[in-house]
Amino acid sequence: MKMLYLECNMGASGDMLMSALLELHSDPKDFLQRFNELEIPGISLQTRPAIKCGITGTQVVITVNGKEEEHGEISREHNHNNGHCHNNMTEVEHIISHIKIPDHVKENVLAVYSLIAEAESYVHGKPVNQIHFHEVGTMDAIADITGVCLLMEELNPEQVLASPVHVGSGHVHCAHGILPVPAPATAHILKDVPIYGGTINAELCTPTGAGLLKHFCPGFSSMPVMRVQKIGYGMGKRDFEIANCVRALFGEI
């Protein structure tokens, strides 16, 4: 049986998961070309090599309207109603419905984004369609989710497991102010998932990463006995004392 195991010792984000899975793909260049031919509005996807604590891996680079996604002090994944261009869930569904991907992959993309929207709805105490997502953050998340869903379709594992998720500690800055880590939406998505904090003062698991893990991973445990055939390292943007990556192990059980 084909097994995919996701090691989330440094959390998970959409771009880290996509990077790790891309390293498992038989032809990453072909995948990138086909992804960019999907014509997701304003989105371009590239990759670059990255080294974390001496380990070489892949880092996907998503540009939205020609600008690289930001990973600064203020997270767009938590930004709502702050005066910039926004999308509500109906507009997000419209964007997803027009992506040139198979219907069952489209359903996975929508299901993951819905997990995020429902979490934001719960946290803010508003109906889903009254939640407005930052336009750039929306397109970045749609690109990450679409990429991961397509890669999962093409890798086609028969079983998926993940490690308990390291969420980080401290606080994260957003348009609303300063939120605890894990951010409320992330914590809501990860209900019933084994998570833990630690000494790293940063947000390690994002809402997009949490949504993807919750959707694709029916179980979270230590690594099972398996014959590993491929290993992918998806590198994060920030540097810590511990290698900032998601490691994907693909093989047989």
N, C-alpha and C positions, 0 to 999 in steps of 0.2 A: 504494500500500500504506500502510495506517495504521501509523504508528510512534509509540511512546512512548519518550522518552528521559528517564532519571532522572539528574539531576546531583547527585552525592553528595560535593561538595567540602567539606561540613561533616558528613560521615558520614550515618547514617540510623538512625532509630528507628521503631517501629511507628506512633506518633502523628504523626510528621512525614510519613511516607509517606502515611498516610491523609489528612492535611490537604492535601497537595499534589494528590492524586488527586481529592479532593472539589472543589477549585477548578476542575477540568476538567469536572466533571459538569454536565449541562444543567440540573438542578434540585436543587441541594444541600439545600434545605429539605425536599423530598419524600423524598430519600434518608435524611436524619436521622430523619424521622418513621417511615419504614418500618424503619429500623434499630432504633429504640427499641421498635417493635412486635414485634421478634423475641423479646423477653422473655428475653434472656440473664441468668441469675440475678444480681440485685444491680446490674446495669449500666445506666447512663444516659449518653447521648452528647449533648453540645452543642458549639457552636463559638463562638469569639470572634475578632475581628480582632486582629492583632498586628503590630507594626512592629519590624523589625530593620535597623539601619543605614539608616533612611530608606525601606526597602522594606515595603510593606503586604502582608500575607498572612493566612492562616487558621491558627488553632490549635484543634485539637480538644481538648475537655475531657471526660475520662472520669471518672465517679464510680462508685465501688464501694461499695455499701451506704451511699450518701449522702455519701461522703468522696471528695474529688478525689484522683486519683493523685498520688503524691509524686515529686518529682525533687530529693531532697536529697542529703546526703553519702553516705548508704547506699543502694545500689541493691537494690530487691526482686527484680530480674531475676536476681540471683546468690544469693539467699537460699534455703538449704535446711537442714532439720533444726535449726532454731534455737528450737524450743519453741513457735512459734505454730501456728495451724491450717495444715495442709498438704494438698495433693492429690498422689496418685501418677498415673502415666500412665494407668492403667485408669480412674481417676475423671475425668481430663481427657477421655479418649475418650468417656466417658458423657455429660459435659456437652456436648461438641461434637455428639454424635449426636442430641441433643434440640433443637438450635437449628433454628428454622424457616427453613431455607435449602435451595435445590436440592441434590441429592445430589452433583453434580459440584463445586459450590462447597464443600460440606462436606468432600469429599475433599482439596481444596486446603488448607483450614484445618488438617485433620489432618496433611497432609504437611509443612506449615511447622512446626507444633508438634513433630512427630516429629523434624525436623532439630535443633531446640533440645534436645529430650530426649536424643537420641542423642549430641549434643555434650557435654551434662552427664554422661551415662553414661561417655563416654570419659575425660573430665577427672577424674572422681571414682573411676574404676576399679570401678564398680558396674553391675549389670544395670539396664536402663531402668526396670523396675518397682520398683527399690529407691531410685530418685531421687524425693525429695519436694519439691514446689514450694510456695513461700509462697502461701497461698490468695488474698490480694489481688493479688499479682503475677501469679498464674495467670489470674485473671479479667480483669485489665487486658490481659494479653497476648492472651488469647482474643478480647477485644473488638477490639483493634488488628488482629489477624490476620483476623478475620471481616470487619471493615470494608474492609480492603485487598482481600481476595479478592472481596468483592461488587462493589467499585468496578472492579476489573480485569475482572470478568464484564460489567459494564454499559458500560464504556468500550470493551471488546472490541478492543484493539489487535492488529494482525496480527503485529507484531514489537516486541519490548521489548529495549532496551539500557540499560546504566547506565555511568556514568563509573567509573574507578578510585575506590576508596572510601577517604576520609580517616578513619582510625580514631582519631586523636588520639594522645596520649602521656601518660606519667606513670603514675598508679595510681588504682584505684577501690576504695572501701570497700565491704565486704559482710559478711555474717554470719560468714564464715570468717576474715576479717581483711582485709588489703590485697593486692589483686591487681594485676598489671601490665596496662597497656593496650596492645593490645586484651586484654580479659579472655580467659582460656583457652577458654571455650566459644565466644566470638565468633571467636577466631582459628581454632578447629577448623572452624567452619561456613564460614569464608571461605577455606579451603584452595583453591588453584588460582584464586582471584579476585585481581586486582591491587589491592593495598592500599598505603597509605603513611601515615607518621606526620607529625610536624611540630612546630611550637613551641607549639601549643595544649595546655596541660596539663589534659586532660579526656578522658573516655570519650565519643567522638563517635558511634561505631557500637555499638548494643546487640545482644544476642543475637536479639531479635525483629526488629530491622531487618536484621540479617545473614541470618536465616532467610528473610525475605520476598524479599530481593534474590537469594539463592541459588536460591530456588524459581522465581521469575518471570523472571529475567534469564539467558538462555542465553549472553550475551556482554557484555563490559565493554570499552569503548573510548572514544576521544574522540568528540564529537558528530558524527554523519554529516551529509552534505549533506541537508537536508530543508526543506520548506515548513512552517514552524511556524504552526499555526492557533489553538492555545490554550496558555496558560502558567499553571501553578499553583505557588504558593509555600506550602510546608508549614513553618510556623515551629516551632522548638524552644522550650523553656521558658527556657533560659539565654541570657545575653548575652555576646558576645565582640566583639573588634575587627572580626571578619568576620561578615557576616550569617549567623546560625545558622538555616539552612533547607535543605530539600530542594526543588530546582526540578524540576518535571515539564513537559516540552515535548511537545506532542501535535500531529501533523501528518502530512504525506504525504512519502514518499520515492519 
